[in-house]
Every structure is written in structure tokens, then in C-alpha cells.
Amino acid sequence: MNIFEQLEKDRYAENDFVPTPVQHPTETLLGTDERIEVYVRRLEEGVELFHPDDNKNYTTHIRGFKD
């Protein structure tokens, strides 16, 4: 059983649930434990998992640089 099936089984995945927008982007690198921790915190807080300004690089992010 995957997490979505478990949520549905436990009745937490209601069709009218809309997560609140995440307020702050993260500069953690994709694929790192730190990025996963950000996603876990966001999920626990009931906010959207992704922010449009989250770092999209696998290498060091240079502030002000856009992909």
C-alpha cells in the first residue's frame, strides 16, 4: 500500500482539502537529505510541497541566478 492509499484508507485525503501556499522557498539542493526534510516539514504543516522559487539546481545555488 502506498502513502496515498493509506491516507485514503484513514480518511485523511478528503477531496476538498487544499494545502495553503508555502511562504518561503528553500535553497537546499535537489536530491539531498536536507531537501527531503523540507518536504517532510511542509507535508506535516499542511502546506504545498513546492514553492515556485525553490532551488532547482543540483549544484550550489547562486543567489539571483535563474535557470
PDB file with SEQRES, HELIX, SHEET and CRYST1 records, atoms N, CA, C and O in Angstrom:
SEQRES   1 A   67  MET ASN ILE PHE GLU GLN LEU GLU LYS ASP ARG TYR ALA          
SEQRES   2 A   67  GLU ASN ASP PHE VAL PRO THR PRO VAL GLN HIS PRO THR          
SEQRES   3 A   67  GLU THR LEU LEU GLY THR ASP GLU ARG ILE GLU VAL TYR          
SEQRES   4 A   67  VAL ARG ARG LEU GLU GLU GLY VAL GLU LEU PHE HIS PRO          
SEQRES   5 A   67  ASP ASP ASN LYS ASN TYR THR THR HIS ILE ARG GLY PHE          
SEQRES   6 A   67  LYS ASP                                                      
HELIX    1 AA1 ILE A    3  LYS A    9  1                                   7    
HELIX    2 AA2 ASP A   33  GLU A   45  1                                  13    
CRYST1    1.000    1.000    1.000  90.00  90.00  90.00 P 1           1          
ATOM      1  N   MET A   1       0.853  -1.171   0.000  1.00  0.00           N  
ATOM      2  CA  MET A   1       0.000   0.000   0.000  1.00  0.00           C  
ATOM      3  C   MET A   1       0.901   1.237   0.000  1.00  0.00           C  
ATOM      4  O   MET A   1       1.849   1.318   0.781  1.00  0.00           O  
ATOM      5  N   ASN A   2       0.600   2.206  -0.886  1.00  0.00           N  
ATOM      6  CA  ASN A   2       1.398   3.423  -0.886  1.00  0.00           C  
ATOM      7  C   ASN A   2       0.794   4.461   0.063  1.00  0.00           C  
ATOM      8  O   ASN A   2      -0.282   4.247   0.623  1.00  0.00           O  
ATOM      9  N   ILE A   3       1.489   5.579   0.240  1.00  0.00           N  
ATOM     10  CA  ILE A   3       1.052   6.588   1.213  1.00  0.00           C  
ATOM     11  C   ILE A   3      -0.316   7.158   0.862  1.00  0.00           C  
ATOM     12  O   ILE A   3      -1.106   7.444   1.762  1.00  0.00           O  
ATOM     13  N   PHE A   4      -0.620   7.332  -0.434  1.00  0.00           N  
ATOM     14  CA  PHE A   4      -1.902   7.897  -0.822  1.00  0.00           C  
ATOM     15  C   PHE A   4      -3.044   6.932  -0.540  1.00  0.00           C  
ATOM     16  O   PHE A   4      -4.122   7.345  -0.113  1.00  0.00           O  
ATOM     17  N   GLU A   5      -2.807   5.652  -0.777  1.00  0.00           N  
ATOM     18  CA  GLU A   5      -3.823   4.646  -0.448  1.00  0.00           C  
ATOM     19  C   GLU A   5      -4.052   4.595   1.059  1.00  0.00           C  
ATOM     20  O   GLU A   5      -5.185   4.451   1.517  1.00  0.00           O  
ATOM     21  N   GLN A   6      -2.965   4.712   1.830  1.00  0.00           N  
ATOM     22  CA  GLN A   6      -3.099   4.700   3.292  1.00  0.00           C  
ATOM     23  C   GLN A   6      -3.868   5.924   3.770  1.00  0.00           C  
ATOM     24  O   GLN A   6      -4.730   5.811   4.641  1.00  0.00           O  
ATOM     25  N   LEU A   7      -3.567   7.082   3.215  1.00  0.00           N  
ATOM     26  CA  LEU A   7      -4.293   8.293   3.593  1.00  0.00           C  
ATOM     27  C   LEU A   7      -5.785   8.162   3.277  1.00  0.00           C  
ATOM     28  O   LEU A   7      -6.634   8.545   4.081  1.00  0.00           O  
ATOM     29  N   GLU A   8      -6.087   7.627   2.119  1.00  0.00           N  
ATOM     30  CA  GLU A   8      -7.487   7.429   1.746  1.00  0.00           C  
ATOM     31  C   GLU A   8      -8.159   6.454   2.700  1.00  0.00           C  
ATOM     32  O   GLU A   8      -9.291   6.670   3.133  1.00  0.00           O  
ATOM     33  N   LYS A   9      -7.453   5.385   3.020  1.00  0.00           N  
ATOM     34  CA  LYS A   9      -7.990   4.386   3.952  1.00  0.00           C  
ATOM     35  C   LYS A   9      -8.267   5.015   5.308  1.00  0.00           C  
ATOM     36  O   LYS A   9      -9.273   4.707   5.946  1.00  0.00           O  
ATOM     37  N   ASP A  10      -7.378   5.894   5.747  1.00  0.00           N  
ATOM     38  CA  ASP A  10      -7.529   6.539   7.054  1.00  0.00           C  
ATOM     39  C   ASP A  10      -8.443   7.762   7.000  1.00  0.00           C  
ATOM     40  O   ASP A  10      -8.670   8.416   8.018  1.00  0.00           O  
ATOM     41  N   ARG A  11      -8.967   8.069   5.808  1.00  0.00           N  
ATOM     42  CA  ARG A  11      -9.913   9.167   5.598  1.00  0.00           C  
ATOM     43  C   ARG A  11      -9.294  10.551   5.791  1.00  0.00           C  
ATOM     44  O   ARG A  11     -10.003  11.509   6.098  1.00  0.00           O  
ATOM     45  N   TYR A  12      -7.970  10.660   5.612  1.00  0.00           N  
ATOM     46  CA  TYR A  12      -7.324  11.965   5.705  1.00  0.00           C  
ATOM     47  C   TYR A  12      -7.292  12.671   4.366  1.00  0.00           C  
ATOM     48  O   TYR A  12      -7.116  13.888   4.317  1.00  0.00           O  
ATOM     49  N   ALA A  13      -7.455  11.946   3.293  1.00  0.00           N  
ATOM     50  CA  ALA A  13      -7.364  12.533   1.959  1.00  0.00           C  
ATOM     51  C   ALA A  13      -8.764  12.913   1.489  1.00  0.00           C  
ATOM     52  O   ALA A  13      -9.363  12.215   0.671  1.00  0.00           O  
ATOM     53  N   GLU A  14      -9.271  14.002   2.001  1.00  0.00           N  
ATOM     54  CA  GLU A  14     -10.587  14.472   1.605  1.00  0.00           C  
ATOM     55  C   GLU A  14     -10.480  15.233   0.291  1.00  0.00           C  
ATOM     56  O   GLU A  14      -9.486  15.921   0.058  1.00  0.00           O  
ATOM     57  N   ASN A  15     -11.458  15.124  -0.547  1.00  0.00           N  
ATOM     58  CA  ASN A  15     -11.434  15.776  -1.850  1.00  0.00           C  
ATOM     59  C   ASN A  15     -11.407  17.287  -1.759  1.00  0.00           C  
ATOM     60  O   ASN A  15     -10.950  17.940  -2.697  1.00  0.00           O  
ATOM     61  N   ASP A  16     -11.873  17.863  -0.681  1.00  0.00           N  
ATOM     62  CA  ASP A  16     -11.916  19.316  -0.574  1.00  0.00           C  
ATOM     63  C   ASP A  16     -10.695  19.898   0.136  1.00  0.00           C  
ATOM     64  O   ASP A  16     -10.646  21.107   0.364  1.00  0.00           O  
ATOM     65  N   PHE A  17      -9.714  19.077   0.488  1.00  0.00           N  
ATOM     66  CA  PHE A  17      -8.511  19.593   1.134  1.00  0.00           C  
ATOM     67  C   PHE A  17      -7.658  20.343   0.122  1.00  0.00           C  
ATOM     68  O   PHE A  17      -7.323  19.814  -0.938  1.00  0.00           O  
ATOM     69  N   VAL A  18      -7.313  21.571   0.458  1.00  0.00           N  
ATOM     70  CA  VAL A  18      -6.436  22.379  -0.377  1.00  0.00           C  
ATOM     71  C   VAL A  18      -5.321  22.891   0.525  1.00  0.00           C  
ATOM     72  O   VAL A  18      -5.588  23.653   1.454  1.00  0.00           O  
ATOM     73  N   PRO A  19      -4.071  22.490   0.272  1.00  0.00           N  
ATOM     74  CA  PRO A  19      -2.979  22.954   1.127  1.00  0.00           C  
ATOM     75  C   PRO A  19      -2.789  24.455   0.970  1.00  0.00           C  
ATOM     76  O   PRO A  19      -3.033  25.014  -0.099  1.00  0.00           O  
ATOM     77  N   THR A  20      -2.357  25.093   2.035  1.00  0.00           N  
ATOM     78  CA  THR A  20      -2.069  26.524   1.961  1.00  0.00           C  
ATOM     79  C   THR A  20      -0.752  26.734   1.234  1.00  0.00           C  
ATOM     80  O   THR A  20       0.109  25.854   1.256  1.00  0.00           O  
ATOM     81  N   PRO A  21      -0.579  27.876   0.594  1.00  0.00           N  
ATOM     82  CA  PRO A  21       0.673  28.132  -0.116  1.00  0.00           C  
ATOM     83  C   PRO A  21       1.863  28.159   0.850  1.00  0.00           C  
ATOM     84  O   PRO A  21       1.759  28.654   1.973  1.00  0.00           O  
ATOM     85  N   VAL A  22       2.964  27.629   0.400  1.00  0.00           N  
ATOM     86  CA  VAL A  22       4.186  27.669   1.199  1.00  0.00           C  
ATOM     87  C   VAL A  22       4.744  29.088   1.099  1.00  0.00           C  
ATOM     88  O   VAL A  22       4.783  29.666   0.012  1.00  0.00           O  
ATOM     89  N   GLN A  23       5.171  29.642   2.216  1.00  0.00           N  
ATOM     90  CA  GLN A  23       5.561  31.046   2.271  1.00  0.00           C  
ATOM     91  C   GLN A  23       6.996  31.302   1.831  1.00  0.00           C  
ATOM     92  O   GLN A  23       7.276  32.342   1.235  1.00  0.00           O  
ATOM     93  N   HIS A  24       7.905  30.382   2.109  1.00  0.00           N  
ATOM     94  CA  HIS A  24       9.321  30.638   1.864  1.00  0.00           C  
ATOM     95  C   HIS A  24       9.936  29.546   1.002  1.00  0.00           C  
ATOM     96  O   HIS A  24       9.736  28.362   1.270  1.00  0.00           O  
ATOM     97  N   PRO A  25      10.682  29.930  -0.028  1.00  0.00           N  
ATOM     98  CA  PRO A  25      11.375  28.926  -0.848  1.00  0.00           C  
ATOM     99  C   PRO A  25      12.557  28.337  -0.080  1.00  0.00           C  
ATOM    100  O   PRO A  25      13.017  28.908   0.909  1.00  0.00           O  
ATOM    101  N   THR A  26      13.032  27.208  -0.540  1.00  0.00           N  
ATOM    102  CA  THR A  26      14.213  26.591   0.048  1.00  0.00           C  
ATOM    103  C   THR A  26      15.374  26.658  -0.932  1.00  0.00           C  
ATOM    104  O   THR A  26      15.188  26.568  -2.145  1.00  0.00           O  
ATOM    105  N   GLU A  27      16.557  26.815  -0.393  1.00  0.00           N  
ATOM    106  CA  GLU A  27      17.751  26.806  -1.232  1.00  0.00           C  
ATOM    107  C   GLU A  27      18.515  25.496  -1.101  1.00  0.00           C  
ATOM    108  O   GLU A  27      19.633  25.366  -1.601  1.00  0.00           O  
ATOM    109  N   THR A  28      17.897  24.514  -0.419  1.00  0.00           N  
ATOM    110  CA  THR A  28      18.547  23.213  -0.310  1.00  0.00           C  
ATOM    111  C   THR A  28      18.665  22.600  -1.694  1.00  0.00           C  
ATOM    112  O   THR A  28      17.865  22.891  -2.583  1.00  0.00           O  
ATOM    113  N   LEU A  29      19.664  21.751  -1.869  1.00  0.00           N  
ATOM    114  CA  LEU A  29      19.919  21.140  -3.170  1.00  0.00           C  
ATOM    115  C   LEU A  29      18.981  19.966  -3.414  1.00  0.00           C  
ATOM    116  O   LEU A  29      18.654  19.215  -2.495  1.00  0.00           O  
ATOM    117  N   LEU A  30      18.552  19.816  -4.669  1.00  0.00           N  
ATOM    118  CA  LEU A  30      17.711  18.691  -5.056  1.00  0.00           C  
ATOM    119  C   LEU A  30      18.400  17.366  -4.734  1.00  0.00           C  
ATOM    120  O   LEU A  30      19.610  17.226  -4.910  1.00  0.00           O  
ATOM    121  N   GLY A  31      17.633  16.419  -4.273  1.00  0.00           N  
ATOM    122  CA  GLY A  31      18.149  15.079  -4.036  1.00  0.00           C  
ATOM    123  C   GLY A  31      18.899  14.894  -2.734  1.00  0.00           C  
ATOM    124  O   GLY A  31      19.424  13.809  -2.480  1.00  0.00           O  
ATOM    125  N   THR A  32      18.967  15.928  -1.897  1.00  0.00           N  
ATOM    126  CA  THR A  32      19.699  15.813  -0.644  1.00  0.00           C  
ATOM    127  C   THR A  32      18.751  15.472   0.503  1.00  0.00           C  
ATOM    128  O   THR A  32      17.538  15.659   0.406  1.00  0.00           O  
ATOM    129  N   ASP A  33      19.329  14.970   1.582  1.00  0.00           N  
ATOM    130  CA  ASP A  33      18.531  14.700   2.782  1.00  0.00           C  
ATOM    131  C   ASP A  33      17.884  15.983   3.300  1.00  0.00           C  
ATOM    132  O   ASP A  33      16.765  15.959   3.814  1.00  0.00           O  
ATOM    133  N   GLU A  34      18.589  17.091   3.163  1.00  0.00           N  
ATOM    134  CA  GLU A  34      18.056  18.370   3.628  1.00  0.00           C  
ATOM    135  C   GLU A  34      16.787  18.747   2.859  1.00  0.00           C  
ATOM    136  O   GLU A  34      15.828  19.246   3.449  1.00  0.00           O  
ATOM    137  N   ARG A  35      16.780  18.511   1.543  1.00  0.00           N  
ATOM    138  CA  ARG A  35      15.594  18.827   0.737  1.00  0.00           C  
ATOM    139  C   ARG A  35      14.436  17.937   1.150  1.00  0.00           C  
ATOM    140  O   ARG A  35      13.301  18.403   1.250  1.00  0.00           O  
ATOM    141  N   ILE A  36      14.709  16.670   1.389  1.00  0.00           N  
ATOM    142  CA  ILE A  36      13.655  15.747   1.824  1.00  0.00           C  
ATOM    143  C   ILE A  36      13.076  16.199   3.157  1.00  0.00           C  
ATOM    144  O   ILE A  36      11.866  16.114   3.365  1.00  0.00           O  
ATOM    145  N   GLU A  37      13.922  16.676   4.061  1.00  0.00           N  
ATOM    146  CA  GLU A  37      13.449  17.184   5.353  1.00  0.00           C  
ATOM    147  C   GLU A  37      12.528  18.391   5.162  1.00  0.00           C  
ATOM    148  O   GLU A  37      11.547  18.540   5.891  1.00  0.00           O  
ATOM    149  N   VAL A  38      12.835  19.250   4.191  1.00  0.00           N  
ATOM    150  CA  VAL A  38      11.971  20.389   3.887  1.00  0.00           C  
ATOM    151  C   VAL A  38      10.600  19.888   3.452  1.00  0.00           C  
ATOM    152  O   VAL A  38       9.577  20.394   3.913  1.00  0.00           O  
ATOM    153  N   TYR A  39      10.575  18.893   2.564  1.00  0.00           N  
ATOM    154  CA  TYR A  39       9.304  18.350   2.087  1.00  0.00           C  
ATOM    155  C   TYR A  39       8.511  17.707   3.223  1.00  0.00           C  
ATOM    156  O   TYR A  39       7.289  17.846   3.282  1.00  0.00           O  
ATOM    157  N   VAL A  40       9.193  17.009   4.118  1.00  0.00           N  
ATOM    158  CA  VAL A  40       8.519  16.383   5.263  1.00  0.00           C  
ATOM    159  C   VAL A  40       7.886  17.452   6.138  1.00  0.00           C  
ATOM    160  O   VAL A  40       6.730  17.316   6.537  1.00  0.00           O  
ATOM    161  N   ARG A  41       8.628  18.517   6.445  1.00  0.00           N  
ATOM    162  CA  ARG A  41       8.079  19.602   7.272  1.00  0.00           C  
ATOM    163  C   ARG A  41       6.872  20.239   6.595  1.00  0.00           C  
ATOM    164  O   ARG A  41       5.862  20.511   7.243  1.00  0.00           O  
ATOM    165  N   ARG A  42       6.981  20.476   5.289  1.00  0.00           N  
ATOM    166  CA  ARG A  42       5.868  21.076   4.568  1.00  0.00           C  
ATOM    167  C   ARG A  42       4.640  20.176   4.598  1.00  0.00           C  
ATOM    168  O   ARG A  42       3.523  20.659   4.790  1.00  0.00           O  
ATOM    169  N   LEU A  43       4.832  18.889   4.414  1.00  0.00           N  
ATOM    170  CA  LEU A  43       3.726  17.945   4.461  1.00  0.00           C  
ATOM    171  C   LEU A  43       3.081  17.952   5.842  1.00  0.00           C  
ATOM    172  O   LEU A  43       1.855  17.978   5.956  1.00  0.00           O  
ATOM    173  N   GLU A  44       3.897  17.931   6.888  1.00  0.00           N  
ATOM    174  CA  GLU A  44       3.377  17.947   8.258  1.00  0.00           C  
ATOM    175  C   GLU A  44       2.614  19.233   8.565  1.00  0.00           C  
ATOM    176  O   GLU A  44       1.653  19.219   9.334  1.00  0.00           O  
ATOM    177  N   GLU A  45       3.043  20.347   7.961  1.00  0.00           N  
ATOM    178  CA  GLU A  45       2.390  21.636   8.195  1.00  0.00           C  
ATOM    179  C   GLU A  45       1.146  21.833   7.333  1.00  0.00           C  
ATOM    180  O   GLU A  45       0.400  22.791   7.535  1.00  0.00           O  
ATOM    181  N   GLY A  46       0.918  20.946   6.385  1.00  0.00           N  
ATOM    182  CA  GLY A  46      -0.253  21.048   5.527  1.00  0.00           C  
ATOM    183  C   GLY A  46      -0.150  22.132   4.475  1.00  0.00           C  
ATOM    184  O   GLY A  46      -1.163  22.651   4.006  1.00  0.00           O  
ATOM    185  N   VAL A  47       1.095  22.482   4.099  1.00  0.00           N  
ATOM    186  CA  VAL A  47       1.300  23.479   3.051  1.00  0.00           C  
ATOM    187  C   VAL A  47       1.715  22.777   1.762  1.00  0.00           C  
ATOM    188  O   VAL A  47       2.057  21.595   1.764  1.00  0.00           O  
ATOM    189  N   GLU A  48       1.678  23.532   0.657  1.00  0.00           N  
ATOM    190  CA  GLU A  48       2.105  22.966  -0.619  1.00  0.00           C  
ATOM    191  C   GLU A  48       3.546  22.488  -0.520  1.00  0.00           C  
ATOM    192  O   GLU A  48       4.358  23.091   0.182  1.00  0.00           O  
ATOM    193  N   LEU A  49       3.860  21.416  -1.215  1.00  0.00           N  
ATOM    194  CA  LEU A  49       5.218  20.873  -1.155  1.00  0.00           C  
ATOM    195  C   LEU A  49       6.227  21.729  -1.892  1.00  0.00           C  
ATOM    196  O   LEU A  49       7.395  21.785  -1.507  1.00  0.00           O  
ATOM    197  N   PHE A  50       5.788  22.398  -2.951  1.00  0.00           N  
ATOM    198  CA  PHE A  50       6.732  23.112  -3.804  1.00  0.00           C  
ATOM    199  C   PHE A  50       6.441  24.600  -3.826  1.00  0.00           C  
ATOM    200  O   PHE A  50       5.284  25.019  -3.867  1.00  0.00           O  
ATOM    201  N   HIS A  51       7.487  25.383  -3.800  1.00  0.00           N  
ATOM    202  CA  HIS A  51       7.414  26.834  -3.956  1.00  0.00           C  
ATOM    203  C   HIS A  51       8.016  27.153  -5.322  1.00  0.00           C  
ATOM    204  O   HIS A  51       9.021  26.545  -5.691  1.00  0.00           O  
ATOM    205  N   PRO A  52       7.445  28.078  -6.083  1.00  0.00           N  
ATOM    206  CA  PRO A  52       7.982  28.351  -7.415  1.00  0.00           C  
ATOM    207  C   PRO A  52       9.436  28.815  -7.414  1.00  0.00           C  
ATOM    208  O   PRO A  52      10.128  28.689  -8.424  1.00  0.00           O  
ATOM    209  N   ASP A  53       9.902  29.351  -6.285  1.00  0.00           N  
ATOM    210  CA  ASP A  53      11.282  29.830  -6.208  1.00  0.00           C  
ATOM    211  C   ASP A  53      12.223  28.872  -5.489  1.00  0.00           C  
ATOM    212  O   ASP A  53      13.353  29.246  -5.174  1.00  0.00           O  
ATOM    213  N   ASP A  54      11.779  27.634  -5.220  1.00  0.00           N  
ATOM    214  CA  ASP A  54      12.685  26.642  -4.643  1.00  0.00           C  
ATOM    215  C   ASP A  54      13.885  26.456  -5.564  1.00  0.00           C  
ATOM    216  O   ASP A  54      13.758  26.528  -6.787  1.00  0.00           O  
ATOM    217  N   ASN A  55      15.036  26.218  -4.974  1.00  0.00           N  
ATOM    218  CA  ASN A  55      16.248  25.954  -5.745  1.00  0.00           C  
ATOM    219  C   ASN A  55      15.997  24.756  -6.657  1.00  0.00           C  
ATOM    220  O   ASN A  55      15.545  23.707  -6.197  1.00  0.00           O  
ATOM    221  N   LYS A  56      16.285  24.910  -7.933  1.00  0.00           N  
ATOM    222  CA  LYS A  56      16.053  23.838  -8.901  1.00  0.00           C  
ATOM    223  C   LYS A  56      17.359  23.219  -9.383  1.00  0.00           C  
ATOM    224  O   LYS A  56      17.366  22.472 -10.362  1.00  0.00           O  
ATOM    225  N   ASN A  57      18.451  23.521  -8.711  1.00  0.00           N  
ATOM    226  CA  ASN A  57      19.768  23.043  -9.122  1.00  0.00           C  
ATOM    227  C   ASN A  57      20.238  21.867  -8.276  1.00  0.00           C  
ATOM    228  O   ASN A  57      19.808  21.668  -7.139  1.00  0.00           O  
ATOM    229  N   TYR A  58      21.132  21.104  -8.874  1.00  0.00           N  
ATOM    230  CA  TYR A  58      21.788  20.014  -8.162  1.00  0.00           C  
ATOM    231  C   TYR A  58      23.128  20.457  -7.606  1.00  0.00           C  
ATOM    232  O   TYR A  58      23.760  19.728  -6.842  1.00  0.00           O  
ATOM    233  N   THR A  59      23.559  21.643  -7.985  1.00  0.00           N  
ATOM    234  CA  THR A  59      24.834  22.187  -7.523  1.00  0.00           C  
ATOM    235  C   THR A  59      24.571  23.443  -6.712  1.00  0.00           C  
ATOM    236  O   THR A  59      23.418  23.843  -6.549  1.00  0.00           O  
ATOM    237  N   THR A  60      25.601  24.058  -6.213  1.00  0.00           N  
ATOM    238  CA  THR A  60      25.451  25.238  -5.372  1.00  0.00           C  
ATOM    239  C   THR A  60      24.634  26.313  -6.088  1.00  0.00           C  
ATOM    240  O   THR A  60      24.917  26.667  -7.233  1.00  0.00           O  
ATOM    241  N   HIS A  61      23.645  26.808  -5.414  1.00  0.00           N  
ATOM    242  CA  HIS A  61      22.759  27.836  -5.960  1.00  0.00           C  
ATOM    243  C   HIS A  61      23.418  29.199  -5.829  1.00  0.00           C  
ATOM    244  O   HIS A  61      23.918  29.550  -4.760  1.00  0.00           O  
ATOM    245  N   ILE A  62      23.421  29.960  -6.901  1.00  0.00           N  
ATOM    246  CA  ILE A  62      23.947  31.319  -6.876  1.00  0.00           C  
ATOM    247  C   ILE A  62      22.761  32.251  -6.794  1.00  0.00           C  
ATOM    248  O   ILE A  62      21.935  32.294  -7.706  1.00  0.00           O  
ATOM    249  N   ARG A  63      22.670  33.003  -5.704  1.00  0.00           N  
ATOM    250  CA  ARG A  63      21.523  33.886  -5.491  1.00  0.00           C  
ATOM    251  C   ARG A  63      21.387  34.857  -6.655  1.00  0.00           C  
ATOM    252  O   ARG A  63      22.364  35.476  -7.078  1.00  0.00           O  
ATOM    253  N   GLY A  64      20.180  34.983  -7.163  1.00  0.00           N  
ATOM    254  CA  GLY A  64      19.914  35.888  -8.259  1.00  0.00           C  
ATOM    255  C   GLY A  64      20.021  35.241  -9.628  1.00  0.00           C  
ATOM    256  O   GLY A  64      19.591  35.827 -10.622  1.00  0.00           O  
ATOM    257  N   PHE A  65      20.584  34.048  -9.699  1.00  0.00           N  
ATOM    258  CA  PHE A  65      20.733  33.360 -10.981  1.00  0.00           C  
ATOM    259  C   PHE A  65      19.476  32.560 -11.249  1.00  0.00           C  
ATOM    260  O   PHE A  65      19.007  31.825 -10.380  1.00  0.00           O  
ATOM    261  N   LYS A  66      18.935  32.694 -12.428  1.00  0.00           N  
ATOM    262  CA  LYS A  66      17.748  31.931 -12.823  1.00  0.00           C  
ATOM    263  C   LYS A  66      18.125  30.934 -13.888  1.00  0.00           C  
ATOM    264  O   LYS A  66      18.870  31.256 -14.813  1.00  0.00           O  
ATOM    265  N   ASP A  67      17.601  29.693 -13.762  1.00  0.00           N  
ATOM    266  CA  ASP A  67      17.843  28.651 -14.776  1.00  0.00           C  
ATOM    267  C   ASP A  67      17.223  29.029 -16.088  1.00  0.00           C  
ATOM    268  O   ASP A  67      17.323  28.277 -17.058  1.00  0.00           O  
TER     269      ASP A  67                                                      
END                                                                             
